[in-house]
């Protein structure tokens, strides 16, 4: 059985980070600025595939999604 990460209490000394998945370049730029000013580290993803790659190796504090993203299941 593969090792499954366990949830831990957040470390107050670690900067929280947000994964932002937006297709529009201007919206990405605005969102990045707002979240960084709010004290978050920001990781940007351009599409679902990029976001899934990022989520495979990191666990963000928050994920912000574009409501117009392509859904892999076709819905």
MOPAC internal coordinates of N, CA, C and O (Angstrom, degrees):
PM7 1SCF
backbone

  N    0.0000 0     0.00 0     0.00 0    0    0    0
  C    1.4486 1     0.00 0     0.00 0    1    0    0
  C    1.5269 1   108.51 1     0.00 0    2    1    0
  O    1.2310 1   120.33 1   -43.58 1    3    2    1
  N    1.3196 1   116.97 1   136.42 1    3    2    1
  C    1.4580 1   121.77 1  -178.99 1    5    3    2
  C    1.5221 1   110.40 1   -70.78 1    6    5    3
  O    1.2310 1   121.31 1   -29.42 1    7    6    5
  N    1.3288 1   115.09 1   150.58 1    7    6    5
  C    1.4529 1   119.48 1   175.89 1    9    7    6
  C    1.5167 1   109.14 1   -66.54 1   10    9    7
  O    1.2310 1   120.84 1   -49.46 1   11   10    9
  N    1.3103 1   116.01 1   130.54 1   11   10    9
  C    1.4507 1   121.45 1   179.41 1   13   11   10
  C    1.5258 1   107.69 1  -109.01 1   14   13   11
  O    1.2310 1   119.88 1   -55.30 1   15   14   13
  N    1.3367 1   117.84 1   124.70 1   15   14   13
  C    1.4541 1   118.59 1   179.66 1   17   15   14
  C    1.5226 1   111.09 1   -63.02 1   18   17   15
  O    1.2310 1   120.82 1   -36.01 1   19   18   17
  N    1.3106 1   116.03 1   143.99 1   19   18   17
  C    1.4565 1   120.51 1   178.32 1   21   19   18
  C    1.5199 1   109.06 1  -105.29 1   22   21   19
  O    1.2310 1   121.30 1   -29.58 1   23   22   21
  N    1.3027 1   115.12 1   150.42 1   23   22   21
  C    1.4619 1   120.12 1   179.54 1   25   23   22
  C    1.5199 1   109.38 1   -73.12 1   26   25   23
  O    1.2310 1   121.09 1   -40.69 1   27   26   25
  N    1.3055 1   115.51 1   139.31 1   27   26   25
  C    1.4529 1   121.24 1   177.33 1   29   27   26
  C    1.5181 1   108.79 1  -124.89 1   30   29   27
  O    1.2310 1   121.03 1   -21.48 1   31   30   29
  N    1.3268 1   115.64 1   158.52 1   31   30   29
  C    1.4562 1   119.55 1   176.03 1   33   31   30
  C    1.5274 1   108.76 1   -64.45 1   34   33   31
  O    1.2310 1   119.86 1   -38.14 1   35   34   33
  N    1.3204 1   117.86 1   141.86 1   35   34   33
  C    1.4622 1   119.90 1   179.58 1   37   35   34
  C    1.5252 1   111.38 1   -62.22 1   38   37   35
  O    1.2310 1   120.71 1   -36.30 1   39   38   37
  N    1.3017 1   116.26 1   143.70 1   39   38   37
  C    1.4542 1   122.79 1   177.64 1   41   39   38
  C    1.5239 1   107.62 1   -92.36 1   42   41   39
  O    1.2310 1   119.71 1   -62.88 1   43   42   41
  N    1.3411 1   118.16 1   117.12 1   43   42   41
  C    1.4655 1   120.15 1  -177.17 1   45   43   42
  C    1.5281 1   113.26 1   -66.22 1   46   45   43
  O    1.2310 1   119.98 1   164.96 1   47   46   45
  N    1.3354 1   117.65 1   -15.04 1   47   46   45
  C    1.4572 1   120.69 1   179.34 1   49   47   46
  C    1.5157 1   112.77 1   -88.52 1   50   49   47
  O    1.2310 1   120.07 1   178.68 1   51   50   49
  N    1.3213 1   117.47 1    -1.32 1   51   50   49
  C    1.4591 1   121.97 1  -179.39 1   53   51   50
  C    1.5275 1   108.90 1  -104.86 1   54   53   51
  O    1.2310 1   121.00 1   -45.80 1   55   54   53
  N    1.3180 1   115.69 1   134.20 1   55   54   53
  C    1.4583 1   120.19 1   178.13 1   57   55   54
  C    1.5217 1   109.50 1   -69.45 1   58   57   55
  O    1.2310 1   119.74 1   -53.48 1   59   58   57
  N    1.3371 1   118.10 1   126.52 1   59   58   57
  C    1.4629 1   119.27 1   176.53 1   61   59   58
  C    1.5208 1   109.37 1   -68.79 1   62   61   59
  O    1.2310 1   120.93 1   -27.83 1   63   62   61
  N    1.3209 1   115.83 1   152.17 1   63   62   61
  C    1.4605 1   117.42 1   178.61 1   65   63   62
  C    1.5079 1   111.06 1  -131.69 1   66   65   63
  O    1.2310 1   122.05 1   -26.77 1   67   66   65
  N    1.3100 1   113.69 1   153.23 1   67   66   65
  C    1.4580 1   121.77 1  -176.97 1   69   67   66
  C    1.5295 1   108.42 1  -121.78 1   70   69   67
  O    1.2310 1   121.25 1   -41.62 1   71   70   69
  N    1.3136 1   115.21 1   138.38 1   71   70   69
  C    1.4631 1   121.87 1   173.19 1   73   71   70
  C    1.5208 1   106.40 1   -98.40 1   74   73   71
  O    1.2310 1   120.74 1   -58.83 1   75   74   73
  N    1.3237 1   116.19 1   121.17 1   75   74   73
  C    1.4613 1   121.42 1  -179.41 1   77   75   74
  C    1.5258 1   108.49 1  -110.35 1   78   77   75
  O    1.2310 1   121.09 1   -56.85 1   79   78   77
  N    1.3344 1   115.53 1   123.15 1   79   78   77
  C    1.4597 1   121.56 1  -179.21 1   81   79   78
  C    1.5241 1   107.76 1  -118.24 1   82   81   79
  O    1.2310 1   121.32 1   -83.59 1   83   82   81
  N    1.3240 1   115.07 1    96.41 1   83   82   81
  C    1.4608 1   120.92 1  -178.57 1   85   83   82
  C    1.5255 1   109.19 1  -132.12 1   86   85   83
  O    1.2310 1   120.76 1   -39.72 1   87   86   85
  N    1.3156 1   116.15 1   140.28 1   87   86   85
  C    1.4624 1   120.19 1  -178.22 1   89   87   86
  C    1.5243 1   112.73 1   -86.10 1   90   89   87
  O    1.2310 1   119.77 1   151.46 1   91   90   89
  N    1.3116 1   118.04 1   -28.54 1   91   90   89
  C    1.4642 1   121.56 1  -176.72 1   93   91   90
  C    1.5365 1   110.46 1   -85.35 1   94   93   91
  O    1.2310 1   120.07 1   -55.13 1   95   94   93
  N    1.3374 1   117.47 1   124.87 1   95   94   93
  C    1.4681 1   120.85 1  -177.66 1   97   95   94
  C    1.5392 1   113.54 1   -59.05 1   98   97   95
  O    1.2310 1   119.80 1   140.52 1   99   98   97
  N    1.3263 1   117.98 1   -39.48 1   99   98   97
  C    1.4564 1   120.71 1  -179.86 1  101   99   98
  C    1.5250 1   110.88 1   -67.77 1  102  101   99
  O    1.2310 1   120.56 1   138.27 1  103  102  101
  N    1.3236 1   116.54 1   -41.73 1  103  102  101
  C    1.4626 1   120.34 1   177.26 1  105  103  102
  C    1.5285 1   110.85 1   -62.94 1  106  105  103
  O    1.2310 1   120.28 1   139.77 1  107  106  105
  N    1.3508 1   117.06 1   -40.23 1  107  106  105
  C    1.4735 1   120.79 1   177.48 1  109  107  106
  C    1.5215 1   110.55 1   -60.07 1  110  109  107
  O    1.2310 1   120.81 1   134.30 1  111  110  109
  N    1.3318 1   116.06 1   -45.70 1  111  110  109
  C    1.4634 1   120.73 1  -178.81 1  113  111  110
  C    1.5337 1   110.97 1   -61.95 1  114  113  111
  O    1.2310 1   120.73 1   134.21 1  115  114  113
  N    1.3130 1   116.20 1   -45.79 1  115  114  113
  C    1.4711 1   120.55 1   179.75 1  117  115  114
  C    1.5276 1   111.13 1   -63.68 1  118  117  115
  O    1.2310 1   120.97 1   133.74 1  119  118  117
  N    1.3229 1   115.74 1   -46.26 1  119  118  117
  C    1.4655 1   119.97 1  -178.44 1  121  119  118
  C    1.5241 1   110.90 1   -62.56 1  122  121  119
  O    1.2310 1   120.60 1   137.29 1  123  122  121
  N    1.3138 1   116.46 1   -42.71 1  123  122  121
  C    1.4605 1   119.80 1   179.84 1  125  123  122
  C    1.5298 1   110.38 1   -59.57 1  126  125  123
  O    1.2310 1   120.32 1   134.32 1  127  126  125
  N    1.3171 1   116.99 1   -45.68 1  127  126  125
  C    1.4596 1   121.22 1  -179.57 1  129  127  126
  C    1.5273 1   111.06 1   -60.85 1  130  129  127
  O    1.2310 1   120.36 1   132.96 1  131  130  129
  N    1.3210 1   116.92 1   -47.04 1  131  130  129
  C    1.4642 1   121.26 1  -177.67 1  133  131  130
  C    1.5285 1   111.23 1   -62.28 1  134  133  131
  O    1.2310 1   120.29 1   132.69 1  135  134  133
  N    1.3382 1   117.05 1   -47.31 1  135  134  133
  C    1.4635 1   119.98 1  -177.52 1  137  135  134
  C    1.5197 1   112.11 1   -69.05 1  138  137  135
  O    1.2310 1   120.18 1   143.06 1  139  138  137
  N    1.3324 1   117.26 1   -36.94 1  139  138  137
  C    1.4706 1   119.53 1   177.05 1  141  139  138
  C    1.5282 1   110.58 1   -66.04 1  142  141  139
  O    1.2310 1   120.22 1   139.21 1  143  142  141
  N    1.3288 1   117.18 1   -40.79 1  143  142  141
  C    1.4680 1   120.43 1   177.07 1  145  143  142
  C    1.5244 1   111.53 1   -64.15 1  146  145  143
  O    1.2310 1   120.21 1   153.20 1  147  146  145
  N    1.3257 1   117.20 1   -26.80 1  147  146  145
  C    1.4663 1   121.96 1   177.57 1  149  147  146
  C    1.5269 1   112.07 1   -81.51 1  150  149  147
  O    1.2310 1   120.29 1   177.95 1  151  150  149
  N    1.3441 1   117.05 1    -2.05 1  151  150  149
  C    1.4596 1   120.34 1   175.42 1  153  151  150
  C    1.5145 1   115.57 1    99.36 1  154  153  151
  O    1.2310 1   119.94 1  -171.11 1  155  154  153
  N    1.3221 1   117.73 1     8.89 1  155  154  153
  C    1.4583 1   121.17 1  -179.93 1  157  155  154
  C    1.5250 1   110.83 1   -93.73 1  158  157  155
  O    1.2310 1   120.83 1   -33.30 1  159  158  157
  N    1.3017 1   116.02 1   146.70 1  159  158  157
  C    1.4603 1   120.94 1   163.85 1  161  159  158
  C    1.5303 1   105.09 1   -79.07 1  162  161  159
  O    1.2310 1   120.05 1   -36.08 1  163  162  161
  N    1.3175 1   117.51 1   143.92 1  163  162  161
  C    1.4598 1   120.91 1  -173.60 1  165  163  162
  C    1.5211 1   110.89 1  -122.49 1  166  165  163
  O    1.2310 1   120.94 1   -46.29 1  167  166  165
  N    1.3229 1   115.82 1   133.71 1  167  166  165
  C    1.4646 1   122.72 1   170.50 1  169  167  166
  C    1.5222 1   106.31 1  -118.99 1  170  169  167
  O    1.2310 1   120.48 1   -51.34 1  171  170  169
  N    1.3210 1   116.68 1   128.66 1  171  170  169
  C    1.4529 1   121.07 1  -178.82 1  173  171  170
  C    1.5250 1   109.95 1  -101.86 1  174  173  171
  O    1.2310 1   121.16 1   -35.89 1  175  174  173
  N    1.3309 1   115.38 1   144.11 1  175  174  173
  C    1.4645 1   122.10 1   172.68 1  177  175  174
  C    1.5283 1   106.95 1  -132.22 1  178  177  175
  O    1.2310 1   121.31 1   -39.45 1  179  178  177
  N    1.3313 1   115.10 1   140.55 1  179  178  177
  C    1.4618 1   119.71 1  -176.15 1  181  179  178
  C    1.5239 1   113.11 1   -89.07 1  182  181  179
  O    1.2310 1   120.75 1   159.37 1  183  182  181
  N    1.3348 1   116.18 1   -20.63 1  183  182  181
  C    1.4621 1   119.46 1  -176.42 1  185  183  182
  C    1.5289 1   109.68 1  -157.55 1  186  185  183
  O    1.2310 1   121.02 1    -0.85 1  187  186  185
  N    1.3203 1   115.66 1   179.15 1  187  186  185
  C    1.4595 1   121.39 1  -177.68 1  189  187  186
  C    1.5273 1   111.47 1   -61.02 1  190  189  187
  O    1.2310 1   120.26 1   137.03 1  191  190  189
  N    1.3280 1   117.11 1   -42.97 1  191  190  189
  C    1.4703 1   119.93 1  -179.10 1  193  191  190
  C    1.5236 1   111.38 1   -61.03 1  194  193  191
  O    1.2310 1   120.10 1   135.56 1  195  194  193
  N    1.3336 1   117.41 1   -44.44 1  195  194  193
  C    1.4649 1   120.62 1   177.21 1  197  195  194
  C    1.5249 1   111.04 1   -61.25 1  198  197  195
  O    1.2310 1   120.73 1   138.18 1  199  198  197
  N    1.3212 1   116.21 1   -41.82 1  199  198  197
  C    1.4661 1   120.51 1  -179.71 1  201  199  198
  C    1.5251 1   111.07 1   -64.02 1  202  201  199
  O    1.2310 1   120.41 1   136.94 1  203  202  201
  N    1.3230 1   116.83 1   -43.06 1  203  202  201
  C    1.4649 1   119.85 1   179.76 1  205  203  202
  C    1.5237 1   111.71 1   -64.56 1  206  205  203
  O    1.2310 1   120.19 1   142.45 1  207  206  205
  N    1.3281 1   117.24 1   -37.55 1  207  206  205
  C    1.4606 1   120.47 1   176.28 1  209  207  206
  C    1.5233 1   110.58 1   -62.14 1  210  209  207
  O    1.2310 1   120.77 1   137.12 1  211  210  209
  N    1.2995 1   116.13 1   -42.88 1  211  210  209
  C    1.4530 1   121.12 1   179.74 1  213  211  210
  C    1.5330 1   110.55 1   -65.41 1  214  213  211
  O    1.2310 1   120.33 1   135.08 1  215  214  213
  N    1.3200 1   116.98 1   -44.92 1  215  214  213
  C    1.4600 1   121.46 1  -178.84 1  217  215  214
  C    1.5281 1   112.55 1   -67.10 1  218  217  215
  O    1.2310 1   120.24 1   158.88 1  219  218  217
  N    1.3191 1   117.15 1   -21.12 1  219  218  217
  C    1.4632 1   120.45 1   178.70 1  221  219  218
  C    1.5269 1   111.83 1   -69.73 1  222  221  219
  O    1.2310 1   120.38 1   157.80 1  223  222  221
  N    1.3312 1   116.89 1   -22.20 1  223  222  221
  C    1.4627 1   119.67 1  -176.68 1  225  223  222
  C    1.5264 1   113.88 1  -120.28 1  226  225  223
  O    1.2310 1   119.65 1   167.71 1  227  226  225
  N    1.3128 1   118.27 1   -12.29 1  227  226  225
  C    1.4599 1   121.37 1  -178.26 1  229  227  226
  C    1.5242 1   110.47 1  -138.96 1  230  229  227
  O    1.2310 1   121.56 1   -25.21 1  231  230  229
  N    1.3149 1   114.62 1   154.79 1  231  230  229
  C    1.4521 1   120.10 1   176.53 1  233  231  230
  C    1.5254 1   108.38 1  -120.41 1  234  233  231
  O    1.2310 1   120.29 1   -74.63 1  235  234  233
  N    1.3229 1   117.05 1   105.37 1  235  234  233
  C    1.4576 1   119.61 1  -179.00 1  237  235  234
  C    1.5287 1   111.66 1   -75.08 1  238  237  235
  O    1.2310 1   121.41 1   -17.30 1  239  238  237
  N    1.3188 1   114.91 1   162.70 1  239  238  237
  C    1.4610 1   120.21 1   173.62 1  241  239  238
  C    1.5217 1   110.33 1   -72.37 1  242  241  239
  O    1.2310 1   121.22 1   151.49 1  243  242  241
  N    1.3404 1   115.28 1   -28.51 1  243  242  241
  C    1.4568 1   121.36 1  -176.14 1  245  243  242
  C    1.5197 1   109.37 1  -155.66 1  246  245  243
  O    1.2310 1   120.53 1   -33.37 1  247  246  245
  N    1.3329 1   116.59 1   146.63 1  247  246  245
  C    1.4652 1   121.73 1   173.40 1  249  247  246
  C    1.5245 1   107.46 1  -120.46 1  250  249  247
  O    1.2310 1   121.06 1   -52.86 1  251  250  249
  N    1.3318 1   115.58 1   127.14 1  251  250  249
  C    1.4704 1   121.61 1   176.55 1  253  251  250
  C    1.5210 1   106.65 1  -108.08 1  254  253  251
  O    1.2310 1   120.75 1   -58.00 1  255  254  253
  N    1.3437 1   116.18 1   122.00 1  255  254  253
  C    1.4589 1   121.35 1  -175.80 1  257  255  254
  C    1.5149 1   112.17 1  -113.94 1  258  257  255
  O    1.2310 1   121.29 1   -35.87 1  259  258  257
  N    1.3158 1   115.13 1   144.13 1  259  258  257
  C    1.4530 1   122.90 1   171.34 1  261  259  258
  C    1.5299 1   107.44 1   -73.10 1  262  261  259
  O    1.2310 1   119.93 1   -49.80 1  263  262  261
  N    1.3072 1   117.74 1   130.20 1  263  262  261
  C    1.4664 1   119.98 1  -179.20 1  265  263  262
  C    1.5218 1   112.71 1   -73.08 1  266  265  263
  O    1.2310 1   120.00 1   176.17 1  267  266  265
  N    1.3229 1   117.60 1    -3.83 1  267  266  265
  C    1.4636 1   121.15 1   178.84 1  269  267  266
  C    1.5275 1   112.86 1  -105.72 1  270  269  267
  O    1.2310 1   120.45 1  -165.53 1  271  270  269
  N    1.3149 1   116.75 1    14.47 1  271  270  269
  C    1.4633 1   119.77 1  -178.41 1  273  271  270
  C    1.5196 1   111.01 1   -67.56 1  274  273  271
  O    1.2310 1   121.56 1   -31.84 1  275  274  273
  N    1.3097 1   114.62 1   148.16 1  275  274  273
  C    1.4686 1   121.32 1   173.70 1  277  275  274
  C    1.5104 1   108.45 1   -67.48 1  278  277  275
  O    1.2310 1   120.66 1   -43.90 1  279  278  277
  N    1.2960 1   116.34 1   136.10 1  279  278  277
  C    1.4688 1   120.86 1   176.60 1  281  279  278
  C    1.5108 1   108.60 1  -101.72 1  282  281  279
  O    1.2310 1   119.85 1   -54.60 1  283  282  281
  N    1.3234 1   117.90 1   125.40 1  283  282  281
  C    1.4644 1   121.07 1  -177.56 1  285  283  282
  C    1.5283 1   113.92 1   -56.77 1  286  285  283
  O    1.2310 1   119.62 1   152.13 1  287  286  285
  N    1.3413 1   118.34 1   -27.87 1  287  286  285
  C    1.4660 1   120.08 1  -178.76 1  289  287  286
  C    1.5260 1   111.86 1   -83.54 1  290  289  287
  O    1.2310 1   119.72 1   179.92 1  291  290  289
  N    1.3246 1   118.13 1    -0.08 1  291  290  289
  C    1.4559 1   121.66 1   175.85 1  293  291  290
  C    1.5136 1   115.22 1    84.55 1  294  293  291
  O    1.2310 1   119.69 1  -178.40 1  295  294  293
  N    1.3263 1   118.19 1     1.60 1  295  294  293
  C    1.4784 1   119.74 1   179.62 1  297  295  294
  C    1.5024 1   110.81 1   -83.44 1  298  297  295
  O    1.2310 1   120.10 1   180.00 1  299  298  297

